[in-house]
Amino acid sequence: YITFSDYMLFWNLISSIGSLATIMFTFMLTFLIIETMISKKKIIFHIKNNNTEWMFNIPNMTHTFIENNMNFYK
């Protein structure tokens, strides 16, 4: 086995805490996704359809539609 010096034990502890937090948050995210799919709550807001990607459900080809220009002046 490789022996670590004392300052490496601190970083090992930090790494272990980080991996435990990652596992915990992964379980929480999985639970939230499953709970959302099971509960089937109503959507309380609607997305505005003023964007062409939302209107056609696909990304538009570049320069095929009239694009709004944004001008910045100093």
N, CA, C and O atoms as a Tripos MOL2 file, in Angstrom:
@<TRIPOS>MOLECULE
protein
  296   295    74     0     0
PROTEIN
NO_CHARGES

@<TRIPOS>ATOM
      1 N           0.8280   -1.1890    0.0000 N.3       1 TYR1
      2 CA          0.0000    0.0000    0.0000 C.3       1 TYR1
      3 C           0.8710    1.2520    0.0000 C.2       1 TYR1
      4 O           2.0030    1.2600    0.4840 O.2       1 TYR1
      5 N           0.2900    2.3050   -0.5640 N.am      2 ILE2
      6 CA          1.0120    3.5750   -0.5810 C.3       2 ILE2
      7 C           0.7410    4.2940    0.7320 C.2       2 ILE2
      8 O          -0.4030    4.3760    1.1790 O.2       2 ILE2
      9 N           1.7750    4.8030    1.3340 N.am      3 THR3
     10 CA          1.5970    5.5690    2.5670 C.3       3 THR3
     11 C           1.5190    7.0460    2.2210 C.2       3 THR3
     12 O           2.3170    7.5580    1.4360 O.2       3 THR3
     13 N           0.5420    7.7250    2.8170 N.am      4 PHE4
     14 CA          0.3540    9.1490    2.5840 C.3       4 PHE4
     15 C           0.9580    9.9320    3.7300 C.2       4 PHE4
     16 O           0.9940    9.4670    4.8690 O.2       4 PHE4
     17 N           1.4210   11.0970    3.4220 N.am      5 SER5
     18 CA          1.8780   11.9670    4.5000 C.3       5 SER5
     19 C           0.6630   12.6190    5.1530 C.2       5 SER5
     20 O          -0.4630   12.4550    4.6850 O.2       5 SER5
     21 N           0.8930   13.3490    6.2230 N.am      6 ASP6
     22 CA         -0.2170   13.9020    7.0030 C.3       6 ASP6
     23 C          -1.0690   14.8890    6.2110 C.2       6 ASP6
     24 O          -2.2870   14.9160    6.3850 O.2       6 ASP6
     25 N          -0.4680   15.6920    5.3560 N.am      7 TYR7
     26 CA         -1.2690   16.6790    4.6280 C.3       7 TYR7
     27 C          -2.1160   16.0270    3.5400 C.2       7 TYR7
     28 O          -3.0820   16.6420    3.0880 O.2       7 TYR7
     29 N          -1.8080   14.8430    3.1100 N.am      8 MET8
     30 CA         -2.6350   14.1410    2.1320 C.3       8 MET8
     31 C          -3.8980   13.5670    2.7780 C.2       8 MET8
     32 O          -4.8980   13.3700    2.0880 O.2       8 MET8
     33 N          -3.8740   13.2970    4.0790 N.am      9 LEU9
     34 CA         -5.0540   12.7810    4.7620 C.3       9 LEU9
     35 C          -6.1810   13.8070    4.7680 C.2       9 LEU9
     36 O          -7.3520   13.4390    4.6730 O.2       9 LEU9
     37 N          -5.8420   15.0850    4.8790 N.am     10 PHE10
     38 CA         -6.8480   16.1440    4.8400 C.3      10 PHE10
     39 C          -7.5620   16.1520    3.4900 C.2      10 PHE10
     40 O          -8.7890   16.2370    3.4360 O.2      10 PHE10
     41 N          -6.8000   16.0620    2.4050 N.am     11 TRP11
     42 CA         -7.4120   16.0700    1.0750 C.3      11 TRP11
     43 C          -8.1990   14.7900    0.8170 C.2      11 TRP11
     44 O          -9.1760   14.8080    0.0690 O.2      11 TRP11
     45 N          -7.7890   13.6890    1.4200 N.am     12 ASN12
     46 CA         -8.5530   12.4520    1.3260 C.3      12 ASN12
     47 C          -9.9090   12.6090    2.0120 C.2      12 ASN12
     48 O         -10.9240   12.1330    1.5060 O.2      12 ASN12
     49 N          -9.9220   13.2790    3.1650 N.am     13 LEU13
     50 CA        -11.1700   13.5400    3.8800 C.3      13 LEU13
     51 C         -12.0830   14.4470    3.0540 C.2      13 LEU13
     52 O         -13.2810   14.1850    2.9510 O.2      13 LEU13
     53 N         -11.5340   15.5000    2.4720 N.am     14 ILE14
     54 CA        -12.3190   16.4140    1.6320 C.3      14 ILE14
     55 C         -12.9020   15.6560    0.4360 C.2      14 ILE14
     56 O         -14.0640   15.8560    0.0830 O.2      14 ILE14
     57 N         -12.1160   14.8070   -0.1760 N.am     15 SER15
     58 CA        -12.5870   14.0200   -1.3150 C.3      15 SER15
     59 C         -13.6970   13.0610   -0.9020 C.2      15 SER15
     60 O         -14.6640   12.8760   -1.6420 O.2      15 SER15
     61 N         -13.5680   12.4570    0.2630 N.am     16 SER16
     62 CA        -14.5980   11.5310    0.7400 C.3      16 SER16
     63 C         -15.9030   12.2630    1.0240 C.2      16 SER16
     64 O         -16.9790   11.7660    0.6930 O.2      16 SER16
     65 N         -15.8150   13.4340    1.6310 N.am     17 ILE17
     66 CA        -17.0230   14.2270    1.8940 C.3      17 ILE17
     67 C         -17.6750   14.6420    0.5790 C.2      17 ILE17
     68 O         -18.9000   14.6110    0.4580 O.2      17 ILE17
     69 N         -16.8790   15.0250   -0.3920 N.am     18 GLY18
     70 CA        -17.4160   15.4130   -1.6940 C.3      18 GLY18
     71 C         -18.0970   14.2590   -2.4040 C.2      18 GLY18
     72 O         -19.1400   14.4450   -3.0300 O.2      18 GLY18
     73 N         -17.5200   13.0710   -2.3140 N.am     19 SER19
     74 CA        -18.1490   11.9210   -2.9750 C.3      19 SER19
     75 C         -19.4470   11.5310   -2.2750 C.2      19 SER19
     76 O         -20.4030   11.1260   -2.9370 O.2      19 SER19
     77 N         -19.4970   11.6440   -0.9490 N.am     20 LEU20
     78 CA        -20.7440   11.3620   -0.2360 C.3      20 LEU20
     79 C         -21.8210   12.3830   -0.5900 C.2      20 LEU20
     80 O         -22.9860   12.0230   -0.7550 O.2      20 LEU20
     81 N         -21.4400   13.6480   -0.7070 N.am     21 ALA21
     82 CA        -22.4030   14.6800   -1.0980 C.3      21 ALA21
     83 C         -22.9130   14.4330   -2.5090 C.2      21 ALA21
     84 O         -24.0990   14.6190   -2.7800 O.2      21 ALA21
     85 N         -22.0320   14.0170   -3.4100 N.am     22 THR22
     86 CA        -22.4430   13.7290   -4.7820 C.3      22 THR22
     87 C         -23.4420   12.5830   -4.8280 C.2      22 THR22
     88 O         -24.4380   12.6550   -5.5490 O.2      22 THR22
     89 N         -23.1880   11.5370   -4.0730 N.am     23 ILE23
     90 CA        -24.1130   10.4010   -4.0280 C.3      23 ILE23
     91 C         -25.4590   10.8280   -3.4510 C.2      23 ILE23
     92 O         -26.5070   10.4420   -3.9690 O.2      23 ILE23
     93 N         -25.4350   11.6260   -2.3730 N.am     24 MET24
     94 CA        -26.6680   12.0850   -1.7470 C.3      24 MET24
     95 C         -27.4830   12.9500   -2.7130 C.2      24 MET24
     96 O         -28.6960   12.7730   -2.8250 O.2      24 MET24
     97 N         -26.8300   13.8790   -3.4050 N.am     25 PHE25
     98 CA        -27.5490   14.7530   -4.3290 C.3      25 PHE25
     99 C         -28.0430   13.9940   -5.5570 C.2      25 PHE25
    100 O         -29.0630   14.3630   -6.1400 O.2      25 PHE25
    101 N         -27.3400   12.9480   -5.9540 N.am     26 THR26
    102 CA        -27.8160   12.1130   -7.0590 C.3      26 THR26
    103 C         -29.0960   11.3890   -6.6680 C.2      26 THR26
    104 O         -30.0290   11.3020   -7.4660 O.2      26 THR26
    105 N         -29.1460   10.8690   -5.4450 N.am     27 PHE27
    106 CA        -30.3700   10.2320   -4.9680 C.3      27 PHE27
    107 C         -31.5100   11.2380   -4.8570 C.2      27 PHE27
    108 O         -32.6520   10.9280   -5.1930 O.2      27 PHE27
    109 N         -31.1980   12.4450   -4.3830 N.am     28 MET28
    110 CA        -32.2330   13.4720   -4.2730 C.3      28 MET28
    111 C         -32.7830   13.8530   -5.6420 C.2      28 MET28
    112 O         -33.9950   13.9990   -5.8010 O.2      28 MET28
    113 N         -31.9130   14.0130   -6.6280 N.am     29 LEU29
    114 CA        -32.3550   14.3530   -7.9750 C.3      29 LEU29
    115 C         -33.2000   13.2340   -8.5670 C.2      29 LEU29
    116 O         -34.2230   13.4950   -9.2010 O.2      29 LEU29
    117 N         -32.7800   11.9920   -8.3650 N.am     30 THR30
    118 CA        -33.5540   10.8530   -8.8560 C.3      30 THR30
    119 C         -34.9310   10.8160   -8.2060 C.2      30 THR30
    120 O         -35.9310   10.5740   -8.8820 O.2      30 THR30
    121 N         -34.9870   11.0530   -6.9030 N.am     31 PHE31
    122 CA        -36.2700   11.0790   -6.2030 C.3      31 PHE31
    123 C         -37.1600   12.1920   -6.7300 C.2      31 PHE31
    124 O         -38.3560   11.9840   -6.9320 O.2      31 PHE31
    125 N         -36.5910   13.3780   -6.9550 N.am     32 LEU32
    126 CA        -37.3930   14.4950   -7.4550 C.3      32 LEU32
    127 C         -37.9350   14.2230   -8.8540 C.2      32 LEU32
    128 O         -39.0800   14.5640   -9.1510 O.2      32 LEU32
    129 N         -37.1370   13.6210   -9.7010 N.am     33 ILE33
    130 CA        -37.6030   13.3050  -11.0550 C.3      33 ILE33
    131 C         -38.7210   12.2660  -11.0060 C.2      33 ILE33
    132 O         -39.7340   12.4190  -11.6890 O.2      33 ILE33
    133 N         -38.5500   11.2170  -10.2120 N.am     34 ILE34
    134 CA        -39.5830   10.1820  -10.1040 C.3      34 ILE34
    135 C         -40.8500   10.7500   -9.4800 C.2      34 ILE34
    136 O         -41.9520   10.4460   -9.9370 O.2      34 ILE34
    137 N         -40.7080   11.5710   -8.4400 N.am     35 GLU35
    138 CA        -41.8690   12.1620   -7.7770 C.3      35 GLU35
    139 C         -42.6190   13.0930   -8.7150 C.2      35 GLU35
    140 O         -43.8490   13.1410   -8.6860 O.2      35 GLU35
    141 N         -41.8980   13.8300   -9.5440 N.am     36 THR36
    142 CA        -42.5330   14.7290  -10.5040 C.3      36 THR36
    143 C         -43.3010   13.9450  -11.5560 C.2      36 THR36
    144 O         -44.3930   14.3480  -11.9560 O.2      36 THR36
    145 N         -42.7460   12.8400  -12.0040 N.am     37 MET37
    146 CA        -43.4260   12.0320  -13.0160 C.3      37 MET37
    147 C         -44.6590   11.3400  -12.4370 C.2      37 MET37
    148 O         -45.6450   11.1470  -13.1480 O.2      37 MET37
    149 N         -44.6200   10.9690  -11.1720 N.am     38 ILE38
    150 CA        -45.7450   10.2700  -10.5560 C.3      38 ILE38
    151 C         -46.8710   11.2360  -10.1930 C.2      38 ILE38
    152 O         -48.0420   10.9050  -10.3770 O.2      38 ILE38
    153 N         -46.5420   12.4240   -9.6820 N.am     39 SER39
    154 CA        -47.5660   13.3330   -9.1620 C.3      39 SER39
    155 C         -48.4210   13.9700  -10.2470 C.2      39 SER39
    156 O         -49.5940   14.2540  -10.0040 O.2      39 SER39
    157 N         -47.8720   14.2040  -11.4380 N.am     40 LYS40
    158 CA        -48.5970   14.7810  -12.5800 C.3      40 LYS40
    159 C         -49.3150   16.0730  -12.2050 C.2      40 LYS40
    160 O         -50.5090   16.2230  -12.4650 O.2      40 LYS40
    161 N         -48.5970   16.9910  -11.6020 N.am     41 LYS41
    162 CA        -49.1870   18.2770  -11.2350 C.3      41 LYS41
    163 C         -49.3970   19.1310  -12.4750 C.2      41 LYS41
    164 O         -48.7330   18.9450  -13.4940 O.2      41 LYS41
    165 N         -50.3330   20.0730  -12.3750 N.am     42 LYS42
    166 CA        -50.5940   20.9710  -13.4880 C.3      42 LYS42
    167 C         -49.4700   21.9890  -13.6140 C.2      42 LYS42
    168 O         -48.8250   22.3580  -12.6330 O.2      42 LYS42
    169 N         -49.2550   22.4290  -14.8370 N.am     43 ILE43
    170 CA        -48.2620   23.4690  -15.0800 C.3      43 ILE43
    171 C         -48.8850   24.8010  -14.6950 C.2      43 ILE43
    172 O         -50.0040   25.1010  -15.1120 O.2      43 ILE43
    173 N         -48.1860   25.5990  -13.9120 N.am     44 ILE44
    174 CA        -48.7620   26.8520  -13.4400 C.3      44 ILE44
    175 C         -48.3470   28.0440  -14.2870 C.2      44 ILE44
    176 O         -48.7620   29.1670  -14.0010 O.2      44 ILE44
    177 N         -47.5460   27.8340  -15.3150 N.am     45 PHE45
    178 CA        -47.1740   28.9230  -16.2090 C.3      45 PHE45
    179 C         -47.0250   28.3640  -17.6140 C.2      45 PHE45
    180 O         -46.8080   27.1670  -17.8010 O.2      45 PHE45
    181 N         -47.1430   29.2370  -18.5880 N.am     46 HIS46
    182 CA        -47.0130   28.8500  -19.9820 C.3      46 HIS46
    183 C         -45.8440   29.5940  -20.5980 C.2      46 HIS46
    184 O         -45.5790   30.7470  -20.2590 O.2      46 HIS46
    185 N         -45.1510   28.9330  -21.4980 N.am     47 ILE47
    186 CA        -44.0310   29.5550  -22.1950 C.3      47 ILE47
    187 C         -44.5860   30.3530  -23.3620 C.2      47 ILE47
    188 O         -45.4240   29.8620  -24.1180 O.2      47 ILE47
    189 N         -44.1160   31.5870  -23.5070 N.am     48 LYS48
    190 CA        -44.5820   32.4170  -24.6100 C.3      48 LYS48
    191 C         -44.0390   31.8680  -25.9240 C.2      48 LYS48
    192 O         -42.8960   31.4170  -25.9930 O.2      48 LYS48
    193 N         -44.8590   31.9110  -26.9540 N.am     49 ASN49
    194 CA        -44.4880   31.3530  -28.2470 C.3      49 ASN49
    195 C         -43.8870   32.3860  -29.1860 C.2      49 ASN49
    196 O         -44.0420   32.2540  -30.4000 O.2      49 ASN49
    197 N         -43.2180   33.3930  -28.6840 N.am     50 ASN50
    198 CA        -42.6830   34.4050  -29.5850 C.3      50 ASN50
    199 C         -41.3300   34.0190  -30.1700 C.2      50 ASN50
    200 O         -40.7780   34.7700  -30.9750 O.2      50 ASN50
    201 N         -40.7960   32.9010  -29.8000 N.am     51 ASN51
    202 CA        -39.5340   32.4300  -30.3410 C.3      51 ASN51
    203 C         -39.8300   31.3570  -31.3960 C.2      51 ASN51
    204 O         -40.6900   30.5010  -31.1880 O.2      51 ASN51
    205 N         -39.1190   31.4050  -32.5190 N.am     52 THR52
    206 CA        -39.4000   30.4540  -33.6040 C.3      52 THR52
    207 C         -39.0990   29.0130  -33.2120 C.2      52 THR52
    208 O         -39.7380   28.0930  -33.7210 O.2      52 THR52
    209 N         -38.1490   28.8030  -32.3280 N.am     53 GLU53
    210 CA        -37.8500   27.4350  -31.8910 C.3      53 GLU53
    211 C         -39.0220   26.8410  -31.1220 C.2      53 GLU53
    212 O         -39.2840   25.6420  -31.2280 O.2      53 GLU53
    213 N         -39.7340   27.6620  -30.3490 N.am     54 TRP54
    214 CA        -40.8870   27.1630  -29.6070 C.3      54 TRP54
    215 C         -42.0950   27.0040  -30.5160 C.2      54 TRP54
    216 O         -42.9350   26.1380  -30.2720 O.2      54 TRP54
    217 N         -42.2010   27.8200  -31.5590 N.am     55 MET55
    218 CA        -43.3490   27.7140  -32.4610 C.3      55 MET55
    219 C         -43.2970   26.4420  -33.3060 C.2      55 MET55
    220 O         -44.3210   25.7890  -33.5060 O.2      55 MET55
    221 N         -42.1120   26.0850  -33.8000 N.am     56 PHE56
    222 CA        -41.9860   24.9550  -34.7160 C.3      56 PHE56
    223 C         -41.4240   23.6970  -34.0600 C.2      56 PHE56
    224 O         -41.3360   22.6540  -34.7080 O.2      56 PHE56
    225 N         -41.0470   23.7790  -32.8050 N.am     57 ASN57
    226 CA        -40.4910   22.6570  -32.0350 C.3      57 ASN57
    227 C         -39.1840   22.1130  -32.6010 C.2      57 ASN57
    228 O         -38.7690   21.0140  -32.2340 O.2      57 ASN57
    229 N         -38.5410   22.8450  -33.4700 N.am     58 ILE58
    230 CA        -37.2250   22.4710  -33.9860 C.3      58 ILE58
    231 C         -36.3820   23.7350  -34.0800 C.2      58 ILE58
    232 O         -36.9310   24.8250  -34.2420 O.2      58 ILE58
    233 N         -35.0770   23.6180  -33.9850 N.am     59 PRO59
    234 CA        -34.2430   24.8090  -34.1720 C.3      59 PRO59
    235 C         -34.3060   25.2770  -35.6170 C.2      59 PRO59
    236 O         -34.2590   24.4670  -36.5430 O.2      59 PRO59
    237 N         -34.4110   26.5800  -35.8060 N.am     60 ASN60
    238 CA        -34.4980   27.0880  -37.1700 C.3      60 ASN60
    239 C         -33.1130   27.1410  -37.8100 C.2      60 ASN60
    240 O         -32.0930   27.2530  -37.1310 O.2      60 ASN60
    241 N         -33.1140   27.0570  -39.1300 N.am     61 MET61
    242 CA        -31.8630   27.1600  -39.8680 C.3      61 MET61
    243 C         -31.3740   28.6030  -39.7850 C.2      61 MET61
    244 O         -32.1810   29.5290  -39.7010 O.2      61 MET61
    245 N         -30.0870   28.7910  -39.8080 N.am     62 THR62
    246 CA        -29.5230   30.1240  -39.6730 C.3      62 THR62
    247 C         -29.9210   30.9880  -40.8600 C.2      62 THR62
    248 O         -29.8050   30.5630  -42.0100 O.2      62 THR62
    249 N         -30.3810   32.1790  -40.5850 N.am     63 HIS63
    250 CA        -30.7430   33.1980  -41.5740 C.3      63 HIS63
    251 C         -31.8920   32.7710  -42.4820 C.2      63 HIS63
    252 O         -31.9530   33.2070  -43.6320 O.2      63 HIS63
    253 N         -32.7950   31.9360  -42.0000 N.am     64 THR64
    254 CA        -33.9450   31.5930  -42.8240 C.3      64 THR64
    255 C         -35.1600   32.4240  -42.4550 C.2      64 THR64
    256 O         -36.0810   32.5530  -43.2620 O.2      64 THR64
    257 N         -35.1850   32.9860  -41.2700 N.am     65 PHE65
    258 CA        -36.2800   33.8240  -40.8270 C.3      65 PHE65
    259 C         -35.7540   35.2290  -40.5730 C.2      65 PHE65
    260 O         -34.5480   35.4400  -40.4490 O.2      65 PHE65
    261 N         -36.6570   36.1700  -40.4990 N.am     66 ILE66
    262 CA        -36.2500   37.5340  -40.1640 C.3      66 ILE66
    263 C         -35.7960   37.5310  -38.7130 C.2      66 ILE66
    264 O         -36.5390   37.1260  -37.8200 O.2      66 ILE66
    265 N         -34.5970   37.9740  -38.4910 N.am     67 GLU67
    266 CA        -34.0440   37.9690  -37.1480 C.3      67 GLU67
    267 C         -34.1010   39.3720  -36.5720 C.2      67 GLU67
    268 O         -33.8750   40.3570  -37.2750 O.2      67 GLU67
    269 N         -34.4010   39.4460  -35.3050 N.am     68 ASN68
    270 CA        -34.3800   40.7320  -34.6310 C.3      68 ASN68
    271 C         -32.9360   41.1150  -34.3600 C.2      68 ASN68
    272 O         -32.1650   40.3300  -33.8080 O.2      68 ASN68
    273 N         -32.5830   42.3150  -34.7490 N.am     69 ASN69
    274 CA        -31.2260   42.7880  -34.5130 C.3      69 ASN69
    275 C         -31.1630   43.5240  -33.1930 C.2      69 ASN69
    276 O         -32.0890   44.2470  -32.8240 O.2      69 ASN69
    277 N         -30.0760   43.3370  -32.4920 N.am     70 MET70
    278 CA        -29.8500   44.0660  -31.2520 C.3      70 MET70
    279 C         -28.6710   44.9930  -31.4790 C.2      70 MET70
    280 O         -27.5520   44.5390  -31.7170 O.2      70 MET70
    281 N         -28.9190   46.2680  -31.4050 N.am     71 ASN71
    282 CA        -27.8580   47.2550  -31.5900 C.3      71 ASN71
    283 C         -27.4670   47.8190  -30.2380 C.2      71 ASN71
    284 O         -28.3190   48.1800  -29.4260 O.2      71 ASN71
    285 N         -26.1870   47.8870  -30.0130 N.am     72 PHE72
    286 CA        -25.6720   48.4490  -28.7790 C.3      72 PHE72
    287 C         -24.8880   49.7040  -29.1150 C.2      72 PHE72
    288 O         -23.9700   49.6780  -29.9340 O.2      72 PHE72
    289 N         -25.2570   50.7950  -28.4790 N.am     73 TYR73
    290 CA        -24.5800   52.0640  -28.7130 C.3      73 TYR73
    291 C         -23.8930   52.5020  -27.4340 C.2      73 TYR73
    292 O         -24.4080   52.3010  -26.3340 O.2      73 TYR73
    293 N         -22.7210   53.1050  -27.5920 N.am     74 LYS74
    294 CA        -22.0170   53.6380  -26.4260 C.3      74 LYS74
    295 C         -22.3640   55.0810  -26.2220 C.2      74 LYS74
    296 O         -21.8680   55.7090  -25.2860 O.2      74 LYS74
@<TRIPOS>BOND
     1     1     2 1
     2     2     3 1
     3     3     4 2
     4     3     5 am
     5     5     6 1
     6     6     7 1
     7     7     8 2
     8     7     9 am
     9     9    10 1
    10    10    11 1
    11    11    12 2
    12    11    13 am
    13    13    14 1
    14    14    15 1
    15    15    16 2
    16    15    17 am
    17    17    18 1
    18    18    19 1
    19    19    20 2
    20    19    21 am
    21    21    22 1
    22    22    23 1
    23    23    24 2
    24    23    25 am
    25    25    26 1
    26    26    27 1
    27    27    28 2
    28    27    29 am
    29    29    30 1
    30    30    31 1
    31    31    32 2
    32    31    33 am
    33    33    34 1
    34    34    35 1
    35    35    36 2
    36    35    37 am
    37    37    38 1
    38    38    39 1
    39    39    40 2
    40    39    41 am
    41    41    42 1
    42    42    43 1
    43    43    44 2
    44    43    45 am
    45    45    46 1
    46    46    47 1
    47    47    48 2
    48    47    49 am
    49    49    50 1
    50    50    51 1
    51    51    52 2
    52    51    53 am
    53    53    54 1
    54    54    55 1
    55    55    56 2
    56    55    57 am
    57    57    58 1
    58    58    59 1
    59    59    60 2
    60    59    61 am
    61    61    62 1
    62    62    63 1
    63    63    64 2
    64    63    65 am
    65    65    66 1
    66    66    67 1
    67    67    68 2
    68    67    69 am
    69    69    70 1
    70    70    71 1
    71    71    72 2
    72    71    73 am
    73    73    74 1
    74    74    75 1
    75    75    76 2
    76    75    77 am
    77    77    78 1
    78    78    79 1
    79    79    80 2
    80    79    81 am
    81    81    82 1
    82    82    83 1
    83    83    84 2
    84    83    85 am
    85    85    86 1
    86    86    87 1
    87    87    88 2
    88    87    89 am
    89    89    90 1
    90    90    91 1
    91    91    92 2
    92    91    93 am
    93    93    94 1
    94    94    95 1
    95    95    96 2
    96    95    97 am
    97    97    98 1
    98    98    99 1
    99    99   100 2
   100    99   101 am
   101   101   102 1
   102   102   103 1
   103   103   104 2
   104   103   105 am
   105   105   106 1
   106   106   107 1
   107   107   108 2
   108   107   109 am
   109   109   110 1
   110   110   111 1
   111   111   112 2
   112   111   113 am
   113   113   114 1
   114   114   115 1
   115   115   116 2
   116   115   117 am
   117   117   118 1
   118   118   119 1
   119   119   120 2
   120   119   121 am
   121   121   122 1
   122   122   123 1
   123   123   124 2
   124   123   125 am
   125   125   126 1
   126   126   127 1
   127   127   128 2
   128   127   129 am
   129   129   130 1
   130   130   131 1
   131   131   132 2
   132   131   133 am
   133   133   134 1
   134   134   135 1
   135   135   136 2
   136   135   137 am
   137   137   138 1
   138   138   139 1
   139   139   140 2
   140   139   141 am
   141   141   142 1
   142   142   143 1
   143   143   144 2
   144   143   145 am
   145   145   146 1
   146   146   147 1
   147   147   148 2
   148   147   149 am
   149   149   150 1
   150   150   151 1
   151   151   152 2
   152   151   153 am
   153   153   154 1
   154   154   155 1
   155   155   156 2
   156   155   157 am
   157   157   158 1
   158   158   159 1
   159   159   160 2
   160   159   161 am
   161   161   162 1
   162   162   163 1
   163   163   164 2
   164   163   165 am
   165   165   166 1
   166   166   167 1
   167   167   168 2
   168   167   169 am
   169   169   170 1
   170   170   171 1
   171   171   172 2
   172   171   173 am
   173   173   174 1
   174   174   175 1
   175   175   176 2
   176   175   177 am
   177   177   178 1
   178   178   179 1
   179   179   180 2
   180   179   181 am
   181   181   182 1
   182   182   183 1
   183   183   184 2
   184   183   185 am
   185   185   186 1
   186   186   187 1
   187   187   188 2
   188   187   189 am
   189   189   190 1
   190   190   191 1
   191   191   192 2
   192   191   193 am
   193   193   194 1
   194   194   195 1
   195   195   196 2
   196   195   197 am
   197   197   198 1
   198   198   199 1
   199   199   200 2
   200   199   201 am
   201   201   202 1
   202   202   203 1
   203   203   204 2
   204   203   205 am
   205   205   206 1
   206   206   207 1
   207   207   208 2
   208   207   209 am
   209   209   210 1
   210   210   211 1
   211   211   212 2
   212   211   213 am
   213   213   214 1
   214   214   215 1
   215   215   216 2
   216   215   217 am
   217   217   218 1
   218   218   219 1
   219   219   220 2
   220   219   221 am
   221   221   222 1
   222   222   223 1
   223   223   224 2
   224   223   225 am
   225   225   226 1
   226   226   227 1
   227   227   228 2
   228   227   229 am
   229   229   230 1
   230   230   231 1
   231   231   232 2
   232   231   233 am
   233   233   234 1
   234   234   235 1
   235   235   236 2
   236   235   237 am
   237   237   238 1
   238   238   239 1
   239   239   240 2
   240   239   241 am
   241   241   242 1
   242   242   243 1
   243   243   244 2
   244   243   245 am
   245   245   246 1
   246   246   247 1
   247   247   248 2
   248   247   249 am
   249   249   250 1
   250   250   251 1
   251   251   252 2
   252   251   253 am
   253   253   254 1
   254   254   255 1
   255   255   256 2
   256   255   257 am
   257   257   258 1
   258   258   259 1
   259   259   260 2
   260   259   261 am
   261   261   262 1
   262   262   263 1
   263   263   264 2
   264   263   265 am
   265   265   266 1
   266   266   267 1
   267   267   268 2
   268   267   269 am
   269   269   270 1
   270   270   271 1
   271   271   272 2
   272   271   273 am
   273   273   274 1
   274   274   275 1
   275   275   276 2
   276   275   277 am
   277   277   278 1
   278   278   279 1
   279   279   280 2
   280   279   281 am
   281   281   282 1
   282   282   283 1
   283   283   284 2
   284   283   285 am
   285   285   286 1
   286   286   287 1
   287   287   288 2
   288   287   289 am
   289   289   290 1
   290   290   291 1
   291   291   292 2
   292   291   293 am
   293   293   294 1
   294   294   295 1
   295   295   296 2
@<TRIPOS>SUBSTRUCTURE
     1 TYR1         2 RESIDUE 1 A TYR
     2 ILE2         6 RESIDUE 1 A ILE
     3 THR3        10 RESIDUE 1 A THR
     4 PHE4        14 RESIDUE 1 A PHE
     5 SER5        18 RESIDUE 1 A SER
     6 ASP6        22 RESIDUE 1 A ASP
     7 TYR7        26 RESIDUE 1 A TYR
     8 MET8        30 RESIDUE 1 A MET
     9 LEU9        34 RESIDUE 1 A LEU
    10 PHE10       38 RESIDUE 1 A PHE
    11 TRP11       42 RESIDUE 1 A TRP
    12 ASN12       46 RESIDUE 1 A ASN
    13 LEU13       50 RESIDUE 1 A LEU
    14 ILE14       54 RESIDUE 1 A ILE
    15 SER15       58 RESIDUE 1 A SER
    16 SER16       62 RESIDUE 1 A SER
    17 ILE17       66 RESIDUE 1 A ILE
    18 GLY18       70 RESIDUE 1 A GLY
    19 SER19       74 RESIDUE 1 A SER
    20 LEU20       78 RESIDUE 1 A LEU
    21 ALA21       82 RESIDUE 1 A ALA
    22 THR22       86 RESIDUE 1 A THR
    23 ILE23       90 RESIDUE 1 A ILE
    24 MET24       94 RESIDUE 1 A MET
    25 PHE25       98 RESIDUE 1 A PHE
    26 THR26      102 RESIDUE 1 A THR
    27 PHE27      106 RESIDUE 1 A PHE
    28 MET28      110 RESIDUE 1 A MET
    29 LEU29      114 RESIDUE 1 A LEU
    30 THR30      118 RESIDUE 1 A THR
    31 PHE31      122 RESIDUE 1 A PHE
    32 LEU32      126 RESIDUE 1 A LEU
    33 ILE33      130 RESIDUE 1 A ILE
    34 ILE34      134 RESIDUE 1 A ILE
    35 GLU35      138 RESIDUE 1 A GLU
    36 THR36      142 RESIDUE 1 A THR
    37 MET37      146 RESIDUE 1 A MET
    38 ILE38      150 RESIDUE 1 A ILE
    39 SER39      154 RESIDUE 1 A SER
    40 LYS40      158 RESIDUE 1 A LYS
    41 LYS41      162 RESIDUE 1 A LYS
    42 LYS42      166 RESIDUE 1 A LYS
    43 ILE43      170 RESIDUE 1 A ILE
    44 ILE44      174 RESIDUE 1 A ILE
    45 PHE45      178 RESIDUE 1 A PHE
    46 HIS46      182 RESIDUE 1 A HIS
    47 ILE47      186 RESIDUE 1 A ILE
    48 LYS48      190 RESIDUE 1 A LYS
    49 ASN49      194 RESIDUE 1 A ASN
    50 ASN50      198 RESIDUE 1 A ASN
    51 ASN51      202 RESIDUE 1 A ASN
    52 THR52      206 RESIDUE 1 A THR
    53 GLU53      210 RESIDUE 1 A GLU
    54 TRP54      214 RESIDUE 1 A TRP
    55 MET55      218 RESIDUE 1 A MET
    56 PHE56      222 RESIDUE 1 A PHE
    57 ASN57      226 RESIDUE 1 A ASN
    58 ILE58      230 RESIDUE 1 A ILE
    59 PRO59      234 RESIDUE 1 A PRO
    60 ASN60      238 RESIDUE 1 A ASN
    61 MET61      242 RESIDUE 1 A MET
    62 THR62      246 RESIDUE 1 A THR
    63 HIS63      250 RESIDUE 1 A HIS
    64 THR64      254 RESIDUE 1 A THR
    65 PHE65      258 RESIDUE 1 A PHE
    66 ILE66      262 RESIDUE 1 A ILE
    67 GLU67      266 RESIDUE 1 A GLU
    68 ASN68      270 RESIDUE 1 A ASN
    69 ASN69      274 RESIDUE 1 A ASN
    70 MET70      278 RESIDUE 1 A MET
    71 ASN71      282 RESIDUE 1 A ASN
    72 PHE72      286 RESIDUE 1 A PHE
    73 TYR73      290 RESIDUE 1 A TYR
    74 LYS74      294 RESIDUE 1 A LYS
